[in-house]
Amino acid sequence: MPSHEHKQPSSKGVAMAQQAHIVFYPLLFLTLLLWVLYRTLFTFPVWFDEIIGKALFFGLPVWLYITVAGSKKIVETFSLRKLQTGILLGLAVGGMFGFATSLLSLISRGSQVVPVALFDSQLFWGEFILAMFTAFWETLLFYSFALTVIQEKYSHWSEWSQALLAASIFLVFHVPNIFLRFNGSASVAQLILLFLFALGQAFLFIGRRNTYALILSHAIWGMVLLIHTW
């Protein structure tokens, strides 16, 4: 009977991956620099930033990396066989994020719960579409790309260390926008909230490697923040 041996990666594939890993941090730094310059020098509508801007500054670098490294692991996180599971998981996790954020808002601000017909509002659905674009591009850059490379580059690290590094990268990219929008203690609160969210997303990705779940949970969480004007 023919033996079923475990197929080892080719030396060429390993070499390409190692070369790609070398440019990981420079590529991230260049992406961050260009994104900050773009947000500083240009003022476009929000829809343009989230759909076109992030496609150029978040999506293009990932495409270049995949082209150079030939990495299939990044592409596999978007496999269509994961779609149904990802939607269900994203709704569950996003719902928990949303509930926790709403509860925190009620406690910190002493607000009252009132019924609002959000789903009947065209404005709500317009914002939700933008939130989905935001979630897609950020999931692609920070998790499908960055966390996948971190897991390959630092395979000897614990999952906690890998998740912390990915969450830190996520936070660094969001720091300029936080300080532009908030002042003082509000900035610190936003940074803590963002970091905890990014850490949760990192563990979700490590456990399931399902970008659909991350995209949907990210979009729902963003909508909750918008509704509560955080």
C-alpha positions as CSV (number, residue, x, y, z in Angstrom):
1,M,0.0,0.0,0.0
2,P,1.3,3.5,-0.8
3,S,2.4,5.4,2.3
4,H,0.7,8.7,3.1
5,E,3.6,11.0,4.0
6,H,3.1,14.5,5.3
7,K,3.9,16.9,2.6
8,Q,6.6,19.3,3.6
9,P,6.8,22.8,2.2
10,S,9.3,23.2,-0.6
11,S,12.6,25.0,0.1
12,K,11.6,27.6,-2.5
13,G,8.3,28.2,-0.7
14,V,10.1,28.5,2.7
15,A,12.7,30.9,1.2
16,M,10.0,33.1,-0.3
17,A,8.1,33.2,3.0
18,Q,11.3,34.1,4.9
19,Q,12.1,36.9,2.4
20,A,8.5,38.2,2.7
21,H,8.7,38.1,6.5
22,I,11.8,40.5,6.3
23,V,9.7,43.2,4.7
24,F,6.7,42.7,7.1
25,Y,7.6,45.6,9.5
26,P,8.9,48.0,6.8
27,L,5.6,47.4,4.8
28,L,3.5,48.0,7.9
29,F,5.5,51.2,8.7
30,L,5.2,52.5,5.2
31,T,1.4,51.7,5.2
32,L,1.0,53.6,8.5
33,L,3.0,56.5,7.2
34,L,1.1,56.9,4.0
35,W,-2.2,56.5,5.8
36,V,-1.4,59.2,8.3
37,L,-0.2,61.5,5.6
38,Y,-3.3,60.9,3.6
39,R,-5.6,61.6,6.6
40,T,-3.6,64.7,7.5
41,L,-3.2,66.3,4.0
42,F,-6.5,65.4,2.5
43,T,-10.1,65.8,3.6
44,F,-12.5,63.6,1.7
45,P,-16.0,62.4,2.6
46,V,-16.1,59.5,5.1
47,W,-17.4,57.1,2.4
48,F,-14.4,57.8,0.2
49,D,-11.9,57.2,3.1
50,E,-13.6,53.9,4.1
51,I,-14.2,52.5,0.6
52,I,-11.5,54.0,-1.7
53,G,-8.9,55.2,0.7
54,K,-8.6,52.0,2.7
55,A,-8.7,49.9,-0.5
56,L,-5.5,51.8,-1.6
57,F,-3.7,52.0,1.7
58,F,-4.8,48.8,3.4
59,G,-5.8,46.5,0.6
60,L,-3.0,47.2,-1.9
61,P,-0.1,46.4,0.5
62,V,-1.7,43.1,1.4
63,W,-2.1,42.3,-2.3
64,L,1.6,43.1,-2.9
65,Y,2.7,40.9,0.0
66,I,0.6,38.0,-1.3
67,T,2.0,38.4,-4.8
68,V,5.6,38.4,-3.5
69,A,5.2,35.7,-0.9
70,G,2.7,33.5,-2.7
71,S,1.0,33.1,0.7
72,K,-2.2,31.0,0.5
73,K,-2.9,31.2,4.2
74,I,-4.0,34.8,3.9
75,V,-6.4,34.0,1.0
76,E,-7.7,31.0,2.7
77,T,-9.1,33.1,5.6
78,F,-11.7,34.3,3.0
79,S,-12.7,30.8,1.8
80,L,-16.4,30.7,0.9
81,R,-16.9,27.5,2.8
82,K,-16.4,29.6,6.0
83,L,-19.1,32.1,5.0
84,Q,-22.2,30.6,6.7
85,T,-20.3,29.8,9.9
86,G,-18.7,33.2,9.9
87,I,-22.0,35.0,9.6
88,L,-23.5,33.1,12.5
89,L,-20.4,33.5,14.7
90,G,-20.1,37.2,13.7
91,L,-23.7,37.9,14.7
92,A,-23.1,36.2,18.1
93,V,-19.8,37.8,18.9
94,G,-20.9,41.2,17.5
95,G,-24.1,41.0,19.6
96,M,-22.0,40.4,22.7
97,F,-19.7,43.3,21.9
98,G,-22.7,45.5,21.3
99,F,-24.5,44.4,24.5
100,A,-21.4,45.0,26.6
101,T,-20.8,48.5,25.0
102,S,-24.4,49.5,25.4
103,L,-24.4,48.4,29.0
104,L,-21.2,50.3,29.7
105,S,-22.7,53.4,28.1
106,L,-25.9,53.1,30.3
107,I,-23.8,52.7,33.4
108,S,-21.3,55.5,32.7
109,R,-23.8,58.0,31.4
110,G,-26.9,57.1,33.3
111,S,-28.9,56.9,30.1
112,Q,-32.3,55.3,29.7
113,V,-33.3,52.5,27.4
114,V,-35.8,53.7,24.8
115,P,-37.2,52.0,21.7
116,V,-35.8,53.3,18.4
117,A,-36.8,52.0,15.0
118,L,-33.2,51.9,13.7
119,F,-33.8,49.3,11.1
120,D,-36.4,51.4,9.4
121,S,-33.9,54.2,8.9
122,Q,-32.1,54.6,5.5
123,L,-29.4,56.5,7.4
124,F,-28.8,53.4,9.6
125,W,-28.3,51.1,6.6
126,G,-26.0,53.6,4.8
127,E,-23.8,53.8,7.9
128,F,-23.9,50.0,8.2
129,I,-22.7,49.6,4.7
130,L,-19.8,51.9,5.4
131,A,-19.1,50.0,8.7
132,M,-18.9,46.7,6.6
133,F,-16.3,48.3,4.3
134,T,-14.3,49.5,7.2
135,A,-14.5,46.1,8.9
136,F,-13.5,44.4,5.7
137,W,-10.3,46.4,5.0
138,E,-9.2,46.5,8.6
139,T,-9.8,42.7,9.1
140,L,-7.8,42.1,5.9
141,L,-4.8,44.2,7.1
142,F,-4.7,43.6,10.8
143,Y,-5.8,39.9,11.0
144,S,-5.8,38.1,7.7
145,F,-2.4,39.7,6.8
146,A,-0.7,40.9,10.0
147,L,-1.8,38.2,12.4
148,T,-1.2,35.4,9.9
149,V,2.4,36.6,9.3
150,I,2.9,37.0,13.1
151,Q,1.8,33.4,13.6
152,E,4.3,32.3,11.0
153,K,7.1,34.6,12.0
154,Y,6.8,34.0,15.7
155,S,5.4,30.4,15.7
156,H,7.3,29.8,19.0
157,W,5.4,32.5,20.8
158,S,2.3,31.9,22.9
159,E,-1.1,32.8,21.4
160,W,-1.3,35.5,24.0
161,S,1.9,37.1,22.8
162,Q,0.8,36.8,19.1
163,A,-2.6,38.4,19.9
164,L,-1.1,41.2,22.0
165,L,1.3,42.1,19.1
166,A,-1.6,42.1,16.6
167,A,-3.8,44.2,18.9
168,S,-0.9,46.7,19.4
169,I,-0.5,47.1,15.6
170,F,-4.2,47.7,15.3
171,L,-4.0,50.3,18.1
172,V,-1.0,52.2,16.6
173,F,-2.9,52.7,13.3
174,H,-5.8,54.2,15.2
175,V,-3.9,56.4,17.6
176,P,-3.7,59.5,15.2
177,N,-7.5,59.4,14.6
178,I,-8.3,59.0,18.3
179,F,-6.2,62.1,19.3
180,L,-7.8,64.1,16.5
181,R,-11.3,63.3,17.7
182,F,-11.0,63.2,21.5
183,N,-9.2,65.0,24.2
184,G,-7.8,64.1,27.6
185,S,-9.3,61.2,29.5
186,A,-11.7,60.6,26.6
187,S,-8.7,59.7,24.4
188,V,-7.4,57.3,27.0
189,A,-10.8,55.6,27.4
190,Q,-11.0,55.2,23.6
191,L,-7.6,53.7,23.4
192,I,-8.3,51.2,26.1
193,L,-11.7,50.3,24.5
194,L,-10.0,49.9,21.0
195,F,-7.2,47.7,22.4
196,L,-9.6,45.4,24.2
197,F,-11.7,45.1,21.1
198,A,-8.6,44.4,18.9
199,L,-7.4,41.8,21.4
200,G,-10.8,40.0,21.3
201,Q,-10.8,40.0,17.6
202,A,-7.2,38.6,17.6
203,F,-8.3,35.7,19.7
204,L,-11.3,35.1,17.6
205,F,-9.1,35.0,14.5
206,I,-6.6,32.7,16.1
207,G,-9.3,30.3,17.2
208,R,-11.4,30.2,14.0
209,R,-9.4,31.9,11.2
210,N,-12.7,33.1,9.8
211,T,-12.6,36.6,8.5
212,Y,-16.4,36.8,7.9
213,A,-16.9,36.5,11.7
214,L,-14.5,39.3,12.3
215,I,-15.9,41.5,9.7
216,L,-19.5,41.2,10.9
217,S,-18.6,41.5,14.6
218,H,-16.5,44.6,13.8
219,A,-19.3,46.2,11.8
220,I,-21.8,45.6,14.6
221,W,-19.5,46.9,17.2
222,G,-18.8,50.0,15.2
223,M,-22.5,50.7,14.7
224,V,-23.1,50.4,18.5
225,L,-20.3,52.9,19.1
226,L,-21.9,55.2,16.5
227,I,-25.4,54.9,18.0
228,H,-24.0,55.8,21.5
229,T,-21.8,58.6,20.0
230,W,-18.6,57.1,21.4
